[in-house]
Amino acid sequence: MRQKTSPPASEKIAQAKLLYDAGAPIAQITTLLGMTARQFLSFREKNDWPKRASVCPRKAAQPEARAPVDSAGIIVKLEDAVAREFARVETALEKQNPKTIETSARALATLVKTLAELKRMRREADETKEDATRADDDRADEPPRELAELRAELARRLERLRGDGPAG
């Protein structure tokens, strides 16, 4: 039969609370209080100690750092997978194995569809980049609006100074 542990002294509880709030390991706190981890959990809940944040950050809490997608590499891998699936279909046709033929046909259809979609997305991305480059080139050819307004105002003032234009 297990012995019931006596409650820890108030000084130890205060020290344990400080350690807990500071983020000390639970093992250190349970040793101080003379409790097991399960007993400490009950003790924490009874005394309304707040739960601590997890030591391990959650995936959702971390900002997503996406590596640039190498679409050319993915396309090559998918094309290789399509070639392997064709080989499996040919082998299944020779052996006349209907289950393998059906499975390979489904896999092949999915691979081809994915490959076509990826190539379409890559083509659209390339077109978007070309359009952006053309738009940047067009904007570079036009003088800024402020400069054109400045020139017009300067021309008006020069005409006024010469006396040819209307006095304003």
N, C-alpha and C positions, 0 to 999 in steps of 0.2 A: 504494500500500500504506500502511496506517495505521501510525503510529508507536505503539509501546507506551509508555505513560506509566510513569515510575518511581514507586515507591511514595512517598507523602508522608512527611515527617519525623514523628517521634513527637510533637514539640511541636504540629505542625499537627493531628495526629490527636487529641490530647488536647483542643485548642481546638475542633475540629469536634465531638467527643463532647459537650462542654459546650454548644455551640450546639444540637446535635441534641436533647439532653435538655431544654434550655430552650424548645424549640418553634420555633426559628428556621426560616425558609424553607429548603427543600432547595436552592434555587438559590444561596443564600448559602453553604451548606456545600460544595456542589460547586465553587463558584468558589474557595473557600479551599483545597480539596484538589486542584484542577486536574483534576477528573473530570467525566464526563458523568453525567446522572441514572441511566442504566442501569449505568454503572460503579460509581456510589455504591451502588446497590441491591445489587449483588454484594458490594461491600466491606462493607456493613452486615450482610449475611447471613453472610459469612465470619467477621466479628469478633463475631458474636452480639449485635449491638445490638438491643434490643427494638423492635418496631414501635410507632410512636406512634399515639395515638388520632387518628381522623379529625378534620380541621378542621371539616368539615361534620357537624353532628349528624344522626344517623339518625332517621328518623320514629318508630321504635319507642322510642327513648330519650326523646323529647319527651313530656311528659304531654299527653294528649289534651284539648284545650280545645274542647269542643263548643259551638257557638252554639245558642241556643234555636231549636227548629224552629218555623217558622211554618206550622202545618198548614193554616190557612185559605188561605194563599197557594198552597200546594202543591195543595190540592184545586181551587182555581180554575184553576190551570195544567193539571191533569189533565182537568178538565171541558172546557177549551178544546181540548185535544188530542183528546178523544173527539169533539167537534163537528167538528174538521178531518178526523178519520178517517171519520166518517159522510159528509162531503162527498166524500172520495176514493172511498168505496165506491159512492156514487151515480154518480159520474163513470165508474167502472170498469164498473158495471152498464149504463150507457148505451152505452159503447163495446164492451161484451161482451168484456172482456179478463180471462180466467180467472186468469192469474198475479197480476195486480194485485188482483183480487177476493179471492183466497186470502190474499195478503200483508196486505191491509187488514183482512180478517176476523180474522187472527191478532193483528195489532196492536191492533185494537179489543177483542178478547177480553182481551188482557193489560191494556190500559188500564182497562177496566171492572172487572176483577178487582182491580187495584191501587187504583182509586178506592174501591171498596166496602170493601176492607180498611183503607184509610186512614180512611175515615169511621167504620168500626167502632172502630178504635183511638182516634180522637178522642172518640167517644161514651163509650167505657170510661174514658178519662182524665178526662173531665168528670164522670162518675159517681163516680169515685174521689175527685176533689177535693170533690164535694158530700158524700160519705160522711165524709171527713176533717173537713170544716167542721162537719157535724152532730155528729161525735164530740167535737170540740173544744168545741162549745157544751154538750154533755151533761156533759163533765168540768168545765166552768166552773160549772155549776149545783150540783154536789156539793161539800160542804165537804171539805177535805183530811182524811184519816184522823187525822193527828196532832192536828188541832184538835178533832175529836170526842172523841178519847181524853183530851185536856187538859181539856175541859169535864166529862167524866165524873169524872175524878180530882178536879177542883176541887169538884164537887158533893159527892163523898164526904167531902172534907176539911171543907167547910162544915157538913155534917150532923154530923160528929164534934165540931166546935167548938161547935155548938149543944147537943150532948148528946143529940140525938134518935136518932142512929144507933149502930150497934155500935162499940165502942172497938176500935181496931186497932192 
